[in-house]
Amino acid sequence: MKNYIIPFLFISCILTSCASNNLAYMKNLNMNRLSLGMNIDQVSNLLGKNYVISKKEIINQDTLEIISYRGYPNDDEVYLFTFKNEKLEKWEREFIPKYRVVEQK
């Protein structure tokens, strides 16, 4: 019975790592399909409905809305999409710091 455990674990690890890389690749592929001028529905159809509205405001009679997605497989990155008058104007990626430096008094 012990002879089967090591090969099983090895095969499980290989299959799991391939699946993670494939999901990350699919997200990159979808990111490459984005184009400026898309609306929120078009962006969410490519990247999924699991976004957060980070900001919404009116500036000089223009509606500004920013939605954000957490990166996958790395949760330390956030993708921000800026829509001006319901059209994608820009997107960017930000990294969330893993460590915070606290000043001691």
N, C-alpha and C positions, 0 to 999 in steps of 0.2 A: 504494500500500500504506500509506503514512504517513497518508493521509486517513482510514483506517478505525481507526487506533489511538486517536486522541483520543475519538471517540464511544464506542468500545468501553470504554475506561477510565472514561468518565463514567457509562455505564450500569452497569458493574460496581460502581462506588462507590455508586450509588443503591440497587441491589439489596442490597448488603451492609449498608448502614445500615438499610434497612427490616427485614431479617431480624433484626438485633440488637435493634431496638426491639420487634419482635414477640415475641422470646424473653423480654425483660425484662417485657413486658406479661403474658405467659402466667404467669410466676412470680408477679407481683403478683396476678393473678386467682386462682391457687392459694393464695396467702397469705390472701386474703380468704375462702377456704372453710374455713380452720382454725377450730376452736372448742375451748374448754376442755373437758376431759373425754375427748378423743380418746386412743387408745392409740398406741404408736410405729408400729405397722403402718399405721394410718389416716393418720398424718402422712407417713410415708415413701411411701405410695401417691400422695399429692398432690404431694410435693416431690422424690421420687426416693430411691433407696437409697444415694446417695453422701453419707452423713453420717458423722460421727466421734463416738464416745462420748467426751465430754470429762470426765465425772465420774460415778462411781457409788459410793454409800455408803448406810449405814443409820443413820438418826438417830431416836432414840426409837421404834424398831420400825417406822419408815416407810422404805421404799426410795426413795431419791432418785437419779434418773438424769438427766444433762444430755447432750443430743446437740447437735451443731453442724453447720451448713451454711455453706459459703463463699458469699458473694453473687455474683450474676451480673447484669450484666457487670462489676461492680466487685469486684475481689478484695480491696479494702480494707475490706470489711464482713463480719461474721460474724453469723449468726442462731443464737441459743441457745434451745433448747427444754427446759424443766424438767418432768420427769415425777415425780410423787409417787405411789407405789403403782400404777405403770403407767398413770396418767392424766395428761394434759397439764394442768399447773397454770398455767404462764405461758410466754411467749416474749418475746424482746427482741433488738434489733439493736445490735451494738457495732461501732465503727470501729477499724480497726487503724491506728496512726499511720504515716504514710508516711516521716516523718523522725524521727530520734532525735537529741536534743541530748546531746552528750558533753561533760562538764566537763573542762576541761584544767587540770592542776595546774602 
